[in-house]
Amino acid sequence: MASQNRAADSAHRYHSGGDASGEKLDNGEDLDLAIVGGGFSGLCTAYHLLSHAGVKSSFRCAIIEPCGRLGAGVAYQTDSPRHLLNVRAKGMSITENDPGSFVRWLSKAAPEFSPYDFVPRGLYRRYINDCLSHAIEQRQPGTLSLLCDEVIAVEPKSGSQWYLLKMKSGRTIRAKAVVLALGNLPPRNSLDNGLLHSPWSPCATYHNLRTMAIVGAGLTALDVILEAEARGFSGRYLVISPHGQFPKPHCEPHLPVPAELHEWAAELASDNPKLSSLLRAFQLKRKSGIHWEQLVDSFRKHSPAIWNGFSLRDKRLFLCRLRTLWNIHLHRSCQKSMQVVSRLKADGRLEQIAARVTGVEKLDGCVETAVRLKLQSGSLSTLDADLAINGTGLFSNILRTDSPLIDQLISSRLAQPDEFKLGLKVNKGGQVLSANGVMQSNLFTIGTLRRGSELESTAVPEIRKQVRAMVEEIVGRIAPAPK
């Protein structure tokens, strides 16, 4: 809590892990950079910016976040000790320049954890807030401001270098550069009529429930199961997903990737291989005795290069037939979580159902939350449950998200979806391309909105790499160091 007190005493009134009140921004305030979103992507951007030697003391930046807590995006908003990172602590530093940062912080803040542990995500939120607090303290007061509001429109100001940012509150500010760090956008509830419950709102009546349906079988579904078990749910779980597969567990003990395997993956990626060639190379390595986890991890840092080397046909083929297989092997769970799932299966309390949910309707009965799910599958057409939870995780179609800002950017033709509607169409540096393919200078994306161009763009290792390159670009353009 010491970092929170230090930060709270600073001129901008930044609160680590708590409410973001920030220095007041007047209507029409001018900024060098506006960061839209205060989750990990937004905080990581602010941290790298404030830590950059080329940023002048007069530089003005703001994080704009409607939520009252910074660093509390979808992944890190939880305070449950059962909701764990799915990457070991040693791989979760906020910056590539200092890979031991998080482990050193843990040694003081939570010494019970080792570099190879999967730590609670709420603890990680404290860490990234502490990092930003420290970076703020090294700067002049006023360099970073915090605005608790929602950006609903971004428009280029005609004949100038400025962007106008319009807020839900009616306020307007100007910025020379904008970073869209929106995180995991909520889907529109066209399918479920609001009858699927949020995975982050614990049910107060678990003891009265006999069946719980979870739509989705990824890491979010595991969070739901672990929390429900801890809160006394003793009924059956019905886990519904198109492929009916949970994430694979991490190997224990940890399997490091040999240097020669990294070199092999880098060389393979540089050749722009076809998907079929890549699969053959993968299979040959498996036959030689290399563990699949090491192979997947060796490919991870090269996934943007491999993805952009694919033809449009190979990309479609991958997304259609291999995306789920890739995701469950790359975005793995810790073994402790999967041991709970194995126990529930053995006890007959968890059933996995391969199906798509096509509709949800309310059931009249003794349980207020009871619903009937309409399914598209080979054997079932409907399924009844006392409670249904949306555990689908990351949005799959940018056009079906509940985001006024995304709607405005696309309808105004300032932006366009990528070919697969995974995010926005951007150039290699993450700058938005208009509907006519024109680069929007100094309008950047980070994280989930880059999935169409980089494929893997949602986890800390990928985001911090994007941020580092993006901040270099921003500083070089609008905040050059004095000569």
Residue pairs with C-beta under 8 A, 6 or more apart in sequence:
3 16
3 129
3 130
3 133
3 134
4 15
4 16
4 17
4 18
4 129
4 133
6 133
6 137
7 14
7 15
7 16
7 129
7 133
7 136
7 137
8 14
8 15
8 16
10 136
10 137
10 141
11 23
11 141
11 142
12 22
12 23
12 136
12 141
12 142
12 143
12 144
12 145
12 146
13 21
13 22
13 23
13 146
14 20
14 22
14 70
14 132
14 133
14 136
14 144
14 146
15 21
15 70
16 70
16 126
16 129
16 130
16 132
16 133
17 69
17 70
17 71
17 72
17 125
17 126
17 129
18 69
19 68
19 69
20 38
20 63
20 65
20 68
20 69
20 70
20 146
20 148
21 146
21 148
22 62
22 63
22 145
22 146
22 147
22 148
23 141
23 142
23 145
23 146
24 145
25 62
25 145
25 147
25 171
25 173
27 171
27 172
27 173
28 172
28 173
28 174
29 62
29 173
29 174
30 60
30 162
30 173
30 174
30 175
31 60
31 61
31 62
31 173
31 174
31 175
31 176
32 59
32 60
32 61
32 175
32 176
32 177
32 478
32 479
33 49
33 59
33 60
33 61
33 62
33 175
33 176
33 177
33 178
33 179
33 474
33 478
34 61
34 62
34 64
34 151
34 163
34 165
34 173
34 175
34 177
34 178
34 179
35 42
35 45
35 46
35 61
35 62
35 63
35 64
35 179
35 181
36 42
36 64
36 151
36 154
36 165
36 178
36 179
36 180
36 181
36 182
36 405
37 63
37 64
37 65
37 73
37 180
37 181
37 182
37 183
38 63
38 64
38 65
38 67
38 69
38 70
38 71
38 72
38 73
38 146
38 181
39 65
39 71
39 72
39 73
39 74
39 75
39 76
39 181
39 183
40 71
40 73
40 75
40 76
40 128
40 183
40 447
40 460
40 463
41 73
41 181
41 182
41 183
41 446
41 447
41 463
41 467
42 63
42 65
42 70
42 179
42 181
43 63
43 70
43 71
43 128
43 129
43 131
43 132
44 94
44 128
44 463
44 464
44 467
45 179
45 181
45 446
45 467
45 470
45 471
46 61
46 63
46 132
46 135
46 144
47 94
47 95
47 128
47 131
47 132
47 135
48 95
48 464
48 467
48 468
48 471
49 55
49 59
49 61
49 471
49 474
49 475
50 61
50 132
50 135
50 136
50 138
50 139
50 143
50 144
51 95
51 135
51 138
52 471
52 472
52 475
53 481
54 475
54 476
54 479
54 480
54 481
55 143
55 475
55 479
55 481
56 479
56 481
56 482
57 139
57 140
57 143
59 143
59 479
60 142
60 143
60 145
61 143
61 144
61 145
62 144
62 145
62 146
62 147
62 173
62 175
63 70
63 144
63 145
63 146
63 147
64 147
64 149
64 150
64 151
64 165
64 167
65 146
65 147
65 148
66 148
66 149
66 150
66 168
67 77
67 148
68 148
69 77
70 129
70 132
70 146
71 125
71 128
71 129
71 132
72 125
73 183
73 184
74 183
74 184
74 200
75 121
75 183
75 184
76 121
76 122
76 124
76 125
76 128
77 125
77 200
78 121
78 122
78 200
78 223
79 122
80 120
80 122
80 223
80 227
80 230
81 120
81 122
82 120
82 223
82 226
82 227
82 230
83 120
83 121
83 122
83 223
83 226
83 227
84 118
84 119
84 120
84 121
84 334
84 336
84 337
85 92
85 118
85 119
85 120
85 121
85 124
86 118
86 219
86 247
86 250
86 331
86 332
86 333
86 334
87 118
87 459
87 460
87 461
88 115
88 116
88 117
88 118
88 250
88 254
89 102
89 103
89 106
89 113
89 114
89 115
89 116
89 117
89 118
89 119
90 99
90 100
90 102
90 103
90 115
90 116
91 99
91 460
91 461
92 102
92 124
92 460
93 99
93 100
93 101
93 102
93 103
93 464
94 101
94 102
94 127
94 128
94 131
94 460
94 464
95 101
95 464
95 468
96 464
96 465
96 468
97 468
101 131
102 124
102 127
103 115
105 127
105 130
105 131
106 113
106 115
106 119
106 123
106 127
109 123
109 126
109 127
109 130
110 119
110 123
113 119
116 253
116 254
118 250
118 334
118 336
136 143
136 144
147 167
147 173
149 167
149 168
149 169
149 171
150 167
150 168
150 169
150 404
150 405
151 165
151 166
151 167
151 168
151 405
152 166
152 167
152 168
152 404
152 405
152 408
153 164
153 165
153 166
153 404
153 405
153 408
153 412
154 163
154 164
154 165
154 166
154 178
154 180
154 405
154 408
154 409
154 414
154 443
155 163
155 164
155 166
155 412
155 414
156 162
156 163
156 164
156 414
156 440
156 443
157 163
157 164
157 174
161 176
161 442
162 174
162 175
162 176
163 174
163 175
163 176
163 177
163 178
163 442
163 443
164 172
164 173
164 174
165 172
165 173
165 174
165 175
165 178
166 172
167 173
168 404
176 442
176 478
177 442
177 443
177 444
177 474
177 477
177 478
178 442
178 443
178 444
179 444
179 445
179 446
179 470
179 474
180 405
180 424
180 432
180 443
180 444
180 445
180 446
180 449
181 446
181 447
182 403
182 405
182 406
182 447
182 448
182 449
183 447
183 448
184 393
184 394
184 395
184 448
184 458
185 395
185 398
185 401
185 402
185 403
185 406
185 448
186 395
186 401
186 402
186 403
187 392
187 395
187 400
187 401
187 402
188 400
188 401
188 402
189 196
189 402
190 400
191 357
191 358
191 359
191 360
192 357
192 359
192 360
192 388
192 390
193 360
193 361
193 362
195 360
195 361
195 362
195 371
195 388
196 215
196 360
196 371
196 388
196 389
196 390
197 203
197 369
197 387
197 388
197 389
197 390
198 389
198 390
199 220
199 221
199 223
199 224
199 389
199 390
199 391
202 227
202 231
203 209
203 228
203 231
203 369
203 387
205 369
206 228
206 231
206 232
206 233
207 232
207 233
207 234
208 367
208 386
209 233
209 235
209 367
209 369
209 386
209 387
210 235
210 236
210 386
211 235
211 236
211 237
211 238
211 384
211 385
211 386
211 387
212 228
212 233
212 235
212 236
212 237
212 238
212 385
212 386
212 387
212 388
212 389
213 237
213 238
213 239
213 240
213 371
213 373
213 383
213 385
213 387
213 388
213 389
214 221
214 224
214 225
214 237
214 238
214 239
214 240
214 388
214 389
214 391
215 240
215 241
215 357
215 373
215 388
215 389
215 390
215 391
215 392
216 239
216 240
216 241
216 390
216 391
216 392
216 393
217 239
217 240
217 241
217 243
217 244
217 245
217 246
217 352
217 391
218 241
218 246
218 247
218 327
218 328
218 331
218 391
218 392
218 393
219 247
219 331
219 333
219 393
220 391
220 392
220 393
221 239
221 241
221 246
221 391
221 393
222 246
222 247
222 333
222 337
222 338
222 341
223 391
224 389
224 391
225 237
225 239
225 340
225 341
225 344
225 350
226 337
226 340
228 237
229 340
229 344
235 349
235 386
236 348
236 349
236 350
236 351
237 344
237 349
237 350
237 351
238 351
238 353
238 383
238 385
239 246
239 350
239 351
239 352
239 353
240 353
240 355
240 357
240 373
240 375
240 383
241 352
241 353
241 354
241 355
242 324
242 354
242 355
242 356
243 324
243 354
244 352
244 353
244 354
244 355
245 324
245 328
245 352
246 328
246 333
246 338
246 341
246 352
247 327
247 328
247 331
247 332
247 333
247 338
248 293
248 328
248 329
248 332
248 333
249 332
249 333
249 334
249 335
249 337
249 338
250 293
250 332
250 333
250 334
250 335
251 291
251 293
252 335
255 291
255 293
255 294
256 294
257 294
257 297
257 298
258 294
261 285
261 290
261 294
261 295
261 298
262 298
264 285
264 298
265 298
265 299
265 301
265 302
266 302
268 278
268 281
268 302
268 306
269 299
269 302
269 305
269 306
269 309
270 305
271 309
272 309
273 281
273 306
273 309
274 310
274 311
274 314
275 310
275 314
275 317
275 318
275 322
278 306
282 295
285 295
286 292
286 295
292 329
293 329
293 332
296 326
296 329
296 330
299 306
300 330
300 456
300 461
301 461
303 454
303 455
303 456
304 453
304 454
304 455
304 456
307 315
307 453
307 454
307 455
307 456
308 453
308 454
310 318
312 419
315 419
315 420
316 420
318 326
319 420
330 456
331 459
341 350
344 350
353 375
353 377
353 380
353 383
354 377
354 378
355 375
355 376
355 377
355 380
356 375
356 376
356 377
357 373
357 374
357 375
357 376
358 374
358 375
358 376
359 373
359 374
360 371
360 372
360 373
360 374
360 388
361 371
361 372
361 374
362 370
362 371
362 372
363 370
363 371
363 372
363 384
364 370
367 386
367 387
369 386
369 387
369 388
370 384
370 385
370 386
370 387
371 384
371 385
371 387
371 388
372 382
372 383
372 384
373 382
373 383
373 384
373 385
373 388
374 381
374 382
375 381
375 382
375 383
394 448
394 458
395 401
395 448
396 422
397 421
397 422
398 406
398 417
398 418
398 421
398 422
398 423
398 424
398 449
399 410
399 417
399 421
406 415
406 424
408 414
409 415
409 424
409 432
410 416
410 417
410 435
413 434
413 435
413 436
414 432
414 434
414 435
414 440
414 443
415 424
415 425
415 432
415 433
415 434
415 435
415 440
416 424
416 425
416 433
416 434
416 435
417 423
417 424
417 425
417 452
418 424
418 425
418 426
418 451
418 452
418 453
419 425
419 452
420 452
421 452
422 451
422 452
423 445
423 448
423 449
423 450
423 451
423 452
423 453
423 457
424 432
424 433
424 445
424 449
424 450
424 452
425 432
425 433
425 452
425 453
426 432
426 433
426 445
426 449
426 450
426 452
426 453
427 433
427 439
427 453
428 453
429 444
429 469
429 470
429 473
430 444
430 445
430 446
430 450
430 453
430 466
430 470
431 439
431 440
431 441
431 442
431 443
431 444
431 445
432 439
432 440
432 443
432 444
432 445
433 439
433 440
434 440
442 474
442 477
442 478
444 470
444 473
444 474
446 463
446 466
446 467
446 470
447 457
447 458
447 463
447 466
448 457
448 458
449 457
450 457
450 466
451 457
451 458
454 462
454 466
456 462
457 463
457 466
